[in-house]
Amino acid sequence: MKKVSGFILCLIIIGYYSVQNKKNQKLKNTRNQLAYEYNVKTNDLNNKLIYEYNLKENSSNNKLLYQYK
């Protein structure tokens, strides 16, 4: 009887940790997805800011060149 109850207890413990592992994997996937989306949005914003800065810089440089001539 002890072997049977020990076996059942072992199955319960394995099942519990299996469920916990699946939950942790889902959380990890969610965290990775959020990090990816944040990265994409941040990169997009940075690219827009750099583009706008370069436009202003080029415009300013063109004005200086025109005034210099």
N, CA, C and O atoms as a CHARMM CRD file, in Angstrom:
* protein
*
  276
    1    1 MET  N      0.82300  -1.19700   0.00000 PROA 1      0.00000
    2    1 MET  CA     0.00000   0.00000   0.00000 PROA 1      0.00000
    3    1 MET  C      0.86100   1.25300   0.00000 PROA 1      0.00000
    4    1 MET  O      0.50900   2.25300  -0.62600 PROA 1      0.00000
    5    2 LYS  N      1.99800   1.20200   0.70600 PROA 2      0.00000
    6    2 LYS  CA     2.87500   2.36900   0.77000 PROA 2      0.00000
    7    2 LYS  C      3.45200   2.68400  -0.60400 PROA 2      0.00000
    8    2 LYS  O      3.60300   3.85000  -0.97100 PROA 2      0.00000
    9    3 LYS  N      3.77500   1.63300  -1.36300 PROA 3      0.00000
   10    3 LYS  CA     4.33900   1.85800  -2.69700 PROA 3      0.00000
   11    3 LYS  C      3.31400   2.52800  -3.59900 PROA 3      0.00000
   12    3 LYS  O      3.65700   3.42000  -4.37600 PROA 3      0.00000
   13    4 VAL  N      2.05200   2.10300  -3.50200 PROA 4      0.00000
   14    4 VAL  CA     0.98800   2.66800  -4.33500 PROA 4      0.00000
   15    4 VAL  C      0.75800   4.12600  -3.96300 PROA 4      0.00000
   16    4 VAL  O      0.66900   4.98200  -4.84400 PROA 4      0.00000
   17    5 SER  N      0.66200   4.41800  -2.67000 PROA 5      0.00000
   18    5 SER  CA     0.42400   5.80600  -2.25100 PROA 5      0.00000
   19    5 SER  C      1.64000   6.67500  -2.58400 PROA 5      0.00000
   20    5 SER  O      1.48300   7.84300  -2.94200 PROA 5      0.00000
   21    6 GLY  N      2.83700   6.12300  -2.47000 PROA 6      0.00000
   22    6 GLY  CA     4.04400   6.86600  -2.84700 PROA 6      0.00000
   23    6 GLY  C      4.05100   7.16300  -4.33900 PROA 6      0.00000
   24    6 GLY  O      4.45100   8.24700  -4.76400 PROA 6      0.00000
   25    7 PHE  N      3.60600   6.19500  -5.12800 PROA 7      0.00000
   26    7 PHE  CA     3.55200   6.37500  -6.57400 PROA 7      0.00000
   27    7 PHE  C      2.52800   7.44800  -6.93500 PROA 7      0.00000
   28    7 PHE  O      2.78700   8.30000  -7.78400 PROA 7      0.00000
   29    8 ILE  N      1.37400   7.40100  -6.28900 PROA 8      0.00000
   30    8 ILE  CA     0.33400   8.40700  -6.54500 PROA 8      0.00000
   31    8 ILE  C      0.83200   9.79800  -6.14900 PROA 8      0.00000
   32    8 ILE  O      0.61500  10.76700  -6.87600 PROA 8      0.00000
   33    9 LEU  N      1.49400   9.89600  -5.00700 PROA 9      0.00000
   34    9 LEU  CA     2.05000  11.16800  -4.55600 PROA 9      0.00000
   35    9 LEU  C      3.08300  11.67600  -5.56300 PROA 9      0.00000
   36    9 LEU  O      3.13200  12.86800  -5.86600 PROA 9      0.00000
   37   10 CYS  N      3.88600  10.78200  -6.06600 PROA 10     0.00000
   38   10 CYS  CA     4.89000  11.14700  -7.06800 PROA 10     0.00000
   39   10 CYS  C      4.21400  11.68300  -8.33100 PROA 10     0.00000
   40   10 CYS  O      4.66200  12.68400  -8.89000 PROA 10     0.00000
   41   11 LEU  N      3.14000  11.03000  -8.78700 PROA 11     0.00000
   42   11 LEU  CA     2.40100  11.50000  -9.96600 PROA 11     0.00000
   43   11 LEU  C      1.79100  12.87600  -9.72400 PROA 11     0.00000
   44   11 LEU  O      1.79700  13.72100 -10.62000 PROA 11     0.00000
   45   12 ILE  N      1.27100  13.10600  -8.53400 PROA 12     0.00000
   46   12 ILE  CA     0.69300  14.41300  -8.19500 PROA 12     0.00000
   47   12 ILE  C      1.77100  15.49600  -8.24500 PROA 12     0.00000
   48   12 ILE  O      1.54900  16.57100  -8.80300 PROA 12     0.00000
   49   13 ILE  N      2.91300  15.21800  -7.67200 PROA 13     0.00000
   50   13 ILE  CA     4.00900  16.19200  -7.66300 PROA 13     0.00000
   51   13 ILE  C      4.49200  16.48200  -9.08600 PROA 13     0.00000
   52   13 ILE  O      4.70700  17.63800  -9.45100 PROA 13     0.00000
   53   14 ILE  N      4.65800  15.43100  -9.88300 PROA 14     0.00000
   54   14 ILE  CA     5.08800  15.61200 -11.27700 PROA 14     0.00000
   55   14 ILE  C      4.05300  16.43300 -12.04500 PROA 14     0.00000
   56   14 ILE  O      4.41000  17.33000 -12.81000 PROA 14     0.00000
   57   15 GLY  N      2.77900  16.12700 -11.84100 PROA 15     0.00000
   58   15 GLY  CA     1.70700  16.87600 -12.51000 PROA 15     0.00000
   59   15 GLY  C      1.71500  18.33800 -12.11400 PROA 15     0.00000
   60   15 GLY  O      1.54600  19.21900 -12.95700 PROA 15     0.00000
   61   16 TYR  N      1.91300  18.59800 -10.82600 PROA 16     0.00000
   62   16 TYR  CA     1.95000  19.97700 -10.32900 PROA 16     0.00000
   63   16 TYR  C      3.09100  20.75200 -10.99000 PROA 16     0.00000
   64   16 TYR  O      2.89000  21.86100 -11.48500 PROA 16     0.00000
   65   17 TYR  N      4.26300  20.17300 -10.99400 PROA 17     0.00000
   66   17 TYR  CA     5.41200  20.87700 -11.58100 PROA 17     0.00000
   67   17 TYR  C      5.29200  21.00700 -13.09500 PROA 17     0.00000
   68   17 TYR  O      5.81100  21.95700 -13.68100 PROA 17     0.00000
   69   18 SER  N      4.61600  20.06300 -13.72400 PROA 18     0.00000
   70   18 SER  CA     4.37700  20.15000 -15.16300 PROA 18     0.00000
   71   18 SER  C      3.46700  21.34100 -15.47400 PROA 18     0.00000
   72   18 SER  O      3.71000  22.08700 -16.42200 PROA 18     0.00000
   73   19 VAL  N      2.42600  21.50700 -14.67100 PROA 19     0.00000
   74   19 VAL  CA     1.51100  22.64700 -14.85400 PROA 19     0.00000
   75   19 VAL  C      2.25000  23.95300 -14.58700 PROA 19     0.00000
   76   19 VAL  O      2.09800  24.91700 -15.33800 PROA 19     0.00000
   77   20 GLN  N      3.04700  23.99300 -13.52800 PROA 20     0.00000
   78   20 GLN  CA     3.81300  25.20100 -13.20900 PROA 20     0.00000
   79   20 GLN  C      4.77400  25.54400 -14.34700 PROA 20     0.00000
   80   20 GLN  O      4.94200  26.71200 -14.69700 PROA 20     0.00000
   81   21 ASN  N      5.39900  24.52300 -14.91700 PROA 21     0.00000
   82   21 ASN  CA     6.32200  24.73600 -16.02900 PROA 21     0.00000
   83   21 ASN  C      5.60700  25.33800 -17.23300 PROA 21     0.00000
   84   21 ASN  O      6.13900  26.23000 -17.89500 PROA 21     0.00000
   85   22 LYS  N      4.40100  24.85000 -17.51600 PROA 22     0.00000
   86   22 LYS  CA     3.61800  25.39200 -18.63700 PROA 22     0.00000
   87   22 LYS  C      3.24100  26.84600 -18.36700 PROA 22     0.00000
   88   22 LYS  O      3.30000  27.68000 -19.27000 PROA 22     0.00000
   89   23 LYS  N      2.85500  27.15300 -17.12900 PROA 23     0.00000
   90   23 LYS  CA     2.50700  28.53600 -16.77600 PROA 23     0.00000
   91   23 LYS  C      3.72600  29.44500 -16.92900 PROA 23     0.00000
   92   23 LYS  O      3.62700  30.54800 -17.46700 PROA 23     0.00000
   93   24 ASN  N      4.86400  28.97100 -16.45500 PROA 24     0.00000
   94   24 ASN  CA     6.08700  29.75900 -16.57300 PROA 24     0.00000
   95   24 ASN  C      6.46000  29.99000 -18.03500 PROA 24     0.00000
   96   24 ASN  O      6.91200  31.07600 -18.39900 PROA 24     0.00000
   97   25 GLN  N      6.27400  28.98200 -18.86300 PROA 25     0.00000
   98   25 GLN  CA     6.57500  29.11700 -20.29000 PROA 25     0.00000
   99   25 GLN  C      5.66700  30.15200 -20.93400 PROA 25     0.00000
  100   25 GLN  O      6.11800  30.95500 -21.75100 PROA 25     0.00000
  101   26 LYS  N      4.37300  30.13700 -20.56600 PROA 26     0.00000
  102   26 LYS  CA     3.43800  31.13000 -21.10600 PROA 26     0.00000
  103   26 LYS  C      3.85100  32.53500 -20.68000 PROA 26     0.00000
  104   26 LYS  O      3.82400  33.46700 -21.48400 PROA 26     0.00000
  105   27 LEU  N      4.23500  32.68300 -19.40100 PROA 27     0.00000
  106   27 LEU  CA     4.67400  33.99300 -18.91900 PROA 27     0.00000
  107   27 LEU  C      5.93300  34.44900 -19.64800 PROA 27     0.00000
  108   27 LEU  O      6.07200  35.62000 -20.00100 PROA 27     0.00000
  109   28 LYS  N      6.84000  33.51500 -19.86700 PROA 28     0.00000
  110   28 LYS  CA     8.08500  33.84000 -20.57000 PROA 28     0.00000
  111   28 LYS  C      7.78400  34.27300 -22.00400 PROA 28     0.00000
  112   28 LYS  O      8.36100  35.24300 -22.49600 PROA 28     0.00000
  113   29 ASN  N      6.87600  33.54900 -22.67700 PROA 29     0.00000
  114   29 ASN  CA     6.50000  33.90600 -24.03900 PROA 29     0.00000
  115   29 ASN  C      5.85100  35.28300 -24.07800 PROA 29     0.00000
  116   29 ASN  O      6.13400  36.08200 -24.97100 PROA 29     0.00000
  117   30 THR  N      4.98100  35.56100 -23.11000 PROA 30     0.00000
  118   30 THR  CA     4.32300  36.85900 -23.03800 PROA 30     0.00000
  119   30 THR  C      5.35300  37.95900 -22.81700 PROA 30     0.00000
  120   30 THR  O      5.30400  39.00400 -23.46500 PROA 30     0.00000
  121   31 ARG  N      6.27700  37.72100 -21.90700 PROA 31     0.00000
  122   31 ARG  CA     7.32700  38.70600 -21.62200 PROA 31     0.00000
  123   31 ARG  C      8.17400  38.96300 -22.86200 PROA 31     0.00000
  124   31 ARG  O      8.50300  40.11000 -23.16400 PROA 31     0.00000
  125   32 ASN  N      8.52700  37.90600 -23.57700 PROA 32     0.00000
  126   32 ASN  CA     9.31600  38.05500 -24.79900 PROA 32     0.00000
  127   32 ASN  C      8.54500  38.80800 -25.87200 PROA 32     0.00000
  128   32 ASN  O      9.11500  39.63100 -26.58800 PROA 32     0.00000
  129   33 GLN  N      7.25100  38.53000 -25.98600 PROA 33     0.00000
  130   33 GLN  CA     6.41700  39.22400 -26.97500 PROA 33     0.00000
  131   33 GLN  C      6.33400  40.71200 -26.64900 PROA 33     0.00000
  132   33 GLN  O      6.44500  41.55300 -27.54100 PROA 33     0.00000
  133   34 LEU  N      6.13800  41.03800 -25.36500 PROA 34     0.00000
  134   34 LEU  CA     6.07200  42.44500 -24.96100 PROA 34     0.00000
  135   34 LEU  C      7.39900  43.15200 -25.20000 PROA 34     0.00000
  136   34 LEU  O      7.42800  44.30000 -25.64300 PROA 34     0.00000
  137   35 ALA  N      8.48300  42.47000 -24.90900 PROA 35     0.00000
  138   35 ALA  CA     9.81100  43.05500 -25.13900 PROA 35     0.00000
  139   35 ALA  C     10.02200  43.30000 -26.62700 PROA 35     0.00000
  140   35 ALA  O     10.57800  44.32800 -27.01300 PROA 35     0.00000
  141   36 TYR  N      9.58700  42.37000 -27.46000 PROA 36     0.00000
  142   36 TYR  CA     9.72700  42.52500 -28.91300 PROA 36     0.00000
  143   36 TYR  C      8.91400  43.72700 -29.41100 PROA 36     0.00000
  144   36 TYR  O      9.40900  44.54500 -30.18700 PROA 36     0.00000
  145   37 GLU  N      7.66400  43.81700 -28.95400 PROA 37     0.00000
  146   37 GLU  CA     6.81100  44.92700 -29.38000 PROA 37     0.00000
  147   37 GLU  C      7.38600  46.26300 -28.91500 PROA 37     0.00000
  148   37 GLU  O      7.36600  47.24200 -29.66000 PROA 37     0.00000
  149   38 TYR  N      7.89200  46.30200 -27.69900 PROA 38     0.00000
  150   38 TYR  CA     8.50900  47.53000 -27.18400 PROA 38     0.00000
  151   38 TYR  C      9.71700  47.90500 -28.02900 PROA 38     0.00000
  152   38 TYR  O      9.91700  49.07400 -28.35800 PROA 38     0.00000
  153   39 ASN  N     10.51400  46.91100 -28.37700 PROA 39     0.00000
  154   39 ASN  CA    11.69500  47.13900 -29.21400 PROA 39     0.00000
  155   39 ASN  C     11.31700  47.70900 -30.57000 PROA 39     0.00000
  156   39 ASN  O     11.93700  48.65900 -31.04900 PROA 39     0.00000
  157   40 VAL  N     10.29800  47.12500 -31.18700 PROA 40     0.00000
  158   40 VAL  CA     9.86400  47.58500 -32.50500 PROA 40     0.00000
  159   40 VAL  C      9.38200  49.03000 -32.42900 PROA 40     0.00000
  160   40 VAL  O      9.74600  49.85800 -33.26400 PROA 40     0.00000
  161   41 LYS  N      8.56100  49.32700 -31.42100 PROA 41     0.00000
  162   41 LYS  CA     8.03700  50.68900 -31.28500 PROA 41     0.00000
  163   41 LYS  C      9.15000  51.68300 -30.98200 PROA 41     0.00000
  164   41 LYS  O      9.16200  52.79000 -31.52200 PROA 41     0.00000
  165   42 THR  N     10.07600  51.29600 -30.12800 PROA 42     0.00000
  166   42 THR  CA    11.18200  52.18100 -29.78100 PROA 42     0.00000
  167   42 THR  C     12.07200  52.42800 -30.98800 PROA 42     0.00000
  168   42 THR  O     12.47600  53.56300 -31.24100 PROA 42     0.00000
  169   43 ASN  N     12.37900  51.37700 -31.73100 PROA 43     0.00000
  170   43 ASN  CA    13.20700  51.52500 -32.92600 PROA 43     0.00000
  171   43 ASN  C     12.52400  52.41700 -33.95200 PROA 43     0.00000
  172   43 ASN  O     13.16900  53.25600 -34.58200 PROA 43     0.00000
  173   44 ASP  N     11.22300  52.23500 -34.11700 PROA 44     0.00000
  174   44 ASP  CA    10.47600  53.04800 -35.06600 PROA 44     0.00000
  175   44 ASP  C     10.52000  54.52200 -34.65600 PROA 44     0.00000
  176   44 ASP  O     10.74800  55.40200 -35.48700 PROA 44     0.00000
  177   45 LEU  N     10.30100  54.77600 -33.37500 PROA 45     0.00000
  178   45 LEU  CA    10.34500  56.15400 -32.87600 PROA 45     0.00000
  179   45 LEU  C     11.73400  56.75200 -33.04300 PROA 45     0.00000
  180   45 LEU  O     11.87600  57.89600 -33.47700 PROA 45     0.00000
  181   46 ASN  N     12.74800  55.98400 -32.70000 PROA 46     0.00000
  182   46 ASN  CA    14.12700  56.47000 -32.85100 PROA 46     0.00000
  183   46 ASN  C     14.44700  56.78300 -34.30500 PROA 46     0.00000
  184   46 ASN  O     15.08500  57.79300 -34.59900 PROA 46     0.00000
  185   47 ASN  N     14.00700  55.92100 -35.21200 PROA 47     0.00000
  186   47 ASN  CA    14.25100  56.15100 -36.63000 PROA 47     0.00000
  187   47 ASN  C     13.56100  57.42400 -37.11100 PROA 47     0.00000
  188   47 ASN  O     14.12700  58.17900 -37.90100 PROA 47     0.00000
  189   48 LYS  N     12.33700  57.66000 -36.63400 PROA 48     0.00000
  190   48 LYS  CA    11.62300  58.87600 -37.01400 PROA 48     0.00000
  191   48 LYS  C     12.33800  60.11900 -36.48300 PROA 48     0.00000
  192   48 LYS  O     12.48400  61.11900 -37.18500 PROA 48     0.00000
  193   49 LEU  N     12.77900  60.03100 -35.22300 PROA 49     0.00000
  194   49 LEU  CA    13.48000  61.17400 -34.63800 PROA 49     0.00000
  195   49 LEU  C     14.79000  61.46300 -35.36700 PROA 49     0.00000
  196   49 LEU  O     15.12800  62.62100 -35.61200 PROA 49     0.00000
  197   50 ILE  N     15.51600  60.41900 -35.70600 PROA 50     0.00000
  198   50 ILE  CA    16.77900  60.58800 -36.43800 PROA 50     0.00000
  199   50 ILE  C     16.49800  61.17500 -37.82100 PROA 50     0.00000
  200   50 ILE  O     17.21600  62.06300 -38.27900 PROA 50     0.00000
  201   51 TYR  N     15.46400  60.68300 -38.47700 PROA 51     0.00000
  202   51 TYR  CA    15.10700  61.19000 -39.80300 PROA 51     0.00000
  203   51 TYR  C     14.77100  62.68500 -39.73700 PROA 51     0.00000
  204   51 TYR  O     15.24800  63.47300 -40.55300 PROA 51     0.00000
  205   52 GLU  N     13.93300  63.06500 -38.74700 PROA 52     0.00000
  206   52 GLU  CA    13.56200  64.47300 -38.59800 PROA 52     0.00000
  207   52 GLU  C     14.78100  65.33700 -38.26800 PROA 52     0.00000
  208   52 GLU  O     14.93500  66.43900 -38.79300 PROA 52     0.00000
  209   53 TYR  N     15.62900  64.82700 -37.40300 PROA 53     0.00000
  210   53 TYR  CA    16.84000  65.57400 -37.06100 PROA 53     0.00000
  211   53 TYR  C     17.72000  65.77400 -38.29500 PROA 53     0.00000
  212   53 TYR  O     18.23300  66.86900 -38.52800 PROA 53     0.00000
  213   54 ASN  N     17.88900  64.71700 -39.07800 PROA 54     0.00000
  214   54 ASN  CA    18.70800  64.80600 -40.29200 PROA 54     0.00000
  215   54 ASN  C     18.10700  65.78300 -41.30000 PROA 54     0.00000
  216   54 ASN  O     18.84100  66.52400 -41.95500 PROA 54     0.00000
  217   55 LEU  N     16.77400  65.79200 -41.43200 PROA 55     0.00000
  218   55 LEU  CA    16.14000  66.75200 -42.32900 PROA 55     0.00000
  219   55 LEU  C     16.43700  68.18200 -41.89800 PROA 55     0.00000
  220   55 LEU  O     16.79100  69.02500 -42.72200 PROA 55     0.00000
  221   56 LYS  N     16.29400  68.44700 -40.61300 PROA 56     0.00000
  222   56 LYS  CA    16.56000  69.79500 -40.09700 PROA 56     0.00000
  223   56 LYS  C     18.02600  70.15300 -40.25800 PROA 56     0.00000
  224   56 LYS  O     18.36900  71.27500 -40.63200 PROA 56     0.00000
  225   57 GLU  N     18.87800  69.19500 -39.97300 PROA 57     0.00000
  226   57 GLU  CA    20.31900  69.42700 -40.09100 PROA 57     0.00000
  227   57 GLU  C     20.70400  69.72000 -41.53400 PROA 57     0.00000
  228   57 GLU  O     21.48500  70.63500 -41.79700 PROA 57     0.00000
  229   58 ASN  N     20.15800  68.94500 -42.47300 PROA 58     0.00000
  230   58 ASN  CA    20.44700  69.15300 -43.88500 PROA 58     0.00000
  231   58 ASN  C     19.93200  70.50500 -44.35300 PROA 58     0.00000
  232   58 ASN  O     20.59500  71.21500 -45.10900 PROA 58     0.00000
  233   59 SER  N     18.74800  70.84300 -43.89300 PROA 59     0.00000
  234   59 SER  CA    18.17100  72.13700 -44.26800 PROA 59     0.00000
  235   59 SER  C     19.03800  73.27800 -43.74500 PROA 59     0.00000
  236   59 SER  O     19.30200  74.25500 -44.44600 PROA 59     0.00000
  237   60 SER  N     19.46500  73.13100 -42.51900 PROA 60     0.00000
  238   60 SER  CA    20.33000  74.14800 -41.91300 PROA 60     0.00000
  239   60 SER  C     21.66300  74.24600 -42.65700 PROA 60     0.00000
  240   60 SER  O     22.15500  75.34500 -42.91000 PROA 60     0.00000
  241   61 ASN  N     22.23200  73.12200 -42.99800 PROA 61     0.00000
  242   61 ASN  CA    23.49800  73.10600 -43.74000 PROA 61     0.00000
  243   61 ASN  C     23.34100  73.73400 -45.11900 PROA 61     0.00000
  244   61 ASN  O     24.21700  74.46300 -45.58500 PROA 61     0.00000
  245   62 ASN  N     22.20400  73.44000 -45.77100 PROA 62     0.00000
  246   62 ASN  CA    21.96200  74.01500 -47.08900 PROA 62     0.00000
  247   62 ASN  C     21.84500  75.53700 -47.01100 PROA 62     0.00000
  248   62 ASN  O     22.34400  76.24900 -47.88200 PROA 62     0.00000
  249   63 LYS  N     21.19300  76.02100 -45.98100 PROA 63     0.00000
  250   63 LYS  CA    21.06600  77.46400 -45.79500 PROA 63     0.00000
  251   63 LYS  C     22.44700  78.10400 -45.58300 PROA 63     0.00000
  252   63 LYS  O     22.75500  79.15500 -46.14500 PROA 63     0.00000
  253   64 LEU  N     23.25100  77.45300 -44.77500 PROA 64     0.00000
  254   64 LEU  CA    24.60200  77.99800 -44.52800 PROA 64     0.00000
  255   64 LEU  C     25.43000  77.99500 -45.80100 PROA 64     0.00000
  256   64 LEU  O     26.15400  78.95400 -46.07100 PROA 64     0.00000
  257   65 LEU  N     25.33400  76.93800 -46.57900 PROA 65     0.00000
  258   65 LEU  CA    26.06200  76.88100 -47.83700 PROA 65     0.00000
  259   65 LEU  C     25.59500  77.97700 -48.79100 PROA 65     0.00000
  260   65 LEU  O     26.40100  78.62700 -49.45600 PROA 65     0.00000
  261   66 TYR  N     24.28800  78.16500 -48.84200 PROA 66     0.00000
  262   66 TYR  CA    23.72600  79.19700 -49.72200 PROA 66     0.00000
  263   66 TYR  C     24.21500  80.59000 -49.29100 PROA 66     0.00000
  264   66 TYR  O     24.56800  81.41700 -50.13100 PROA 66     0.00000
  265   67 GLN  N     24.23000  80.83300 -47.98400 PROA 67     0.00000
  266   67 GLN  CA    24.68200  82.12800 -47.47600 PROA 67     0.00000
  267   67 GLN  C     26.19400  82.31200 -47.72600 PROA 67     0.00000
  268   67 GLN  O     26.66900  83.42100 -47.97100 PROA 67     0.00000
  269   68 TYR  N     26.91500  81.21300 -47.65700 PROA 68     0.00000
  270   68 TYR  CA    28.36600  81.27700 -47.84800 PROA 68     0.00000
  271   68 TYR  C     28.71900  81.64000 -49.29500 PROA 68     0.00000
  272   68 TYR  O     29.68100  82.36400 -49.55100 PROA 68     0.00000
  273   69 LYS  N     27.92500  81.12400 -50.22700 PROA 69     0.00000
  274   69 LYS  CA    28.19500  81.37700 -51.65500 PROA 69     0.00000
  275   69 LYS  C     27.90900  82.79500 -51.93800 PROA 69     0.00000
  276   69 LYS  O     28.06400  83.24000 -53.07500 PROA 69     0.00000
